[in-house]
Structure formats: structure tokens, C-alpha cells
Amino acid sequence: MRLLRAACALVTLVLLASCGSSNSSPSTVAVTVGATSTTSLPTTLPSPTTTVPAGSMLGKRYCEVLLMQPSGTGALATVYSTWTLNDCPEQRWKHLDAGAIATQNQVAIAFLNGPRYWTMDSVKKTPVAHRPKKSFGGIEMQQLATVSIASRADAVRPYAPSKVDRSAVFTFDAASTIYELAAPTGERYVMQSWSQEVDPTLKRSDLARLGSRLKLPKGWTYTSRVHADPLRVDTLHVPAEVLQDDLRNSYSLETKG
């Protein structure tokens, strides 16, 4: 049970590329342990777009598969992402089965995380010479991160910040519209990606009015504004502080960088 509780908290903790649920039940995370699948793919499905996305990341779609195993008193998650490899085609994504993926990869739990869409324009990350790749239901993904989860992670909840070591710089260009949460203590968190996991119809044009839908804690506010200068969230050398709202949109603490 400890692994299962920690696994549910993982959705908030893995936030370089953010986090997820099952397509068959958008409001819940797909968790299947040691199960086999009888789901089969249709004989004809569109091939993923394999070109690296050009220009700004803003509005670009990605998905992730998280493979989890017990580790000491918590769990270890290996995160695979479609970002820069393909556009995570919906017809393939919606036929993925978390239980089958867990069995095929000999792990305790698999999460299907997505689809998600970036709200930033670019990201700079410490280079890695080689990233292992896997194919899930014909969708190629590459390993982005390995995240350790301590047993205390089961206390993670919406609007509760967590520390993540991601060694990256997120940039929102000048004149971009940014979406922010403000804590009553003065901290501001900028949205890095929006999610269609809880609300499959959520789109970019909805974000400016999202505050009326969120179950904000007392004293918190949600705003959108046009940022005159570039906004950089620099966590190359310090841990990032990240959180999610109750629709699983992901935010990063704004830094001075």
C-alpha cells in the first residue's frame, strides 16, 4: 500500500515534463499492478509525426509513460516522454493500457501521463549524451528522468509545492501571456503546462478564465497577464519548486533568473 500511495503522489512530483491519468477515466490515475491486458489496437492507426517540433514550444502536445518499481521505503520512477520525437497521436495514445505496459516492462506500476501542452516558449536543459528509448503501442518515447519518491510523498496534494531537481531553464518570451498562481505569502507560480487529464476539453483559450473553475485554497489567487519582458525560471543549479492545481495543470515557482 505504501508504494501505491507514493505512486499516486508521483503525478505532482514529476514536473520537468509535468503529469497524469488514464484516458479511459480522465479524472483518475491509471494504476494497474501485475495485470495483463486484453486490449488490442485497431488494424489501422495513424503514424506519429516524427519531426522535432520547430519554433516555440507554446501549445505543443506531449505525453509520458512512467514506469515504477519499489525502492527502499518508497519508489523509483523512470519517465519516458514523446517530446521532440513525435506528437503523441490520440488514436494510438487512447489505446495504451497501463497494466499491459507494466507487465511488458516488468515493473510494478505504469502511469499514462497526458496529453499535456506547454505554456512556455523554450526550455534549456543540461545536455545528455544518450537517452534510452522505448516504444509503447507504436509511440516512440525517450527517457527524460528518474525520480526517487520517499514515503512522505503520499502527503502531496494540489497547491502543495514540492522540490524537484530538473537542471533546466524555462523561458516565456516577451509579450507572452502567462498564467499565475499567487500564494498568500507572496510566492508566484507560473503555469508551465496545461493538462487534458481531468478535463479532456481544456484548451489554451480557456486558461485566462480558469480561476473561476479552480478550487483555490484560502488566500490564493489565479491571474493571467501579458509579461512585457522575457520571464525565465532558472533551476539549472537549484531545485525547482513545483505544484499542480486541482485540474492537474503544472506550475513552477518564479525565480529571479
Buried (B, 14 or more C-beta within 10 A) or exposed (E): EEBBBBBBBBBBBBBBBBBBBBBEEBEEBBBBBEEEBEEEEEEEEEEBEEEEBEEBBBEBBBBBBBBBBBBEEBBBBBBBBBBBBBBBBBEBBEBBBBBBBBBBBEBBBBBBBBBBBBBBBBBEEEEEEEEEEBEBBBBBBBBBBEBEBBBEBBEBEBBEBBEBEBBBBBBBBEEBBBBBBBBEEEEBBBBBBBBBBBBEEBEEEEBEEBBEBBEBBEEBEBEBEEBEEEBBBBBEEEEBBBBBBBBBBBBBBBBEB
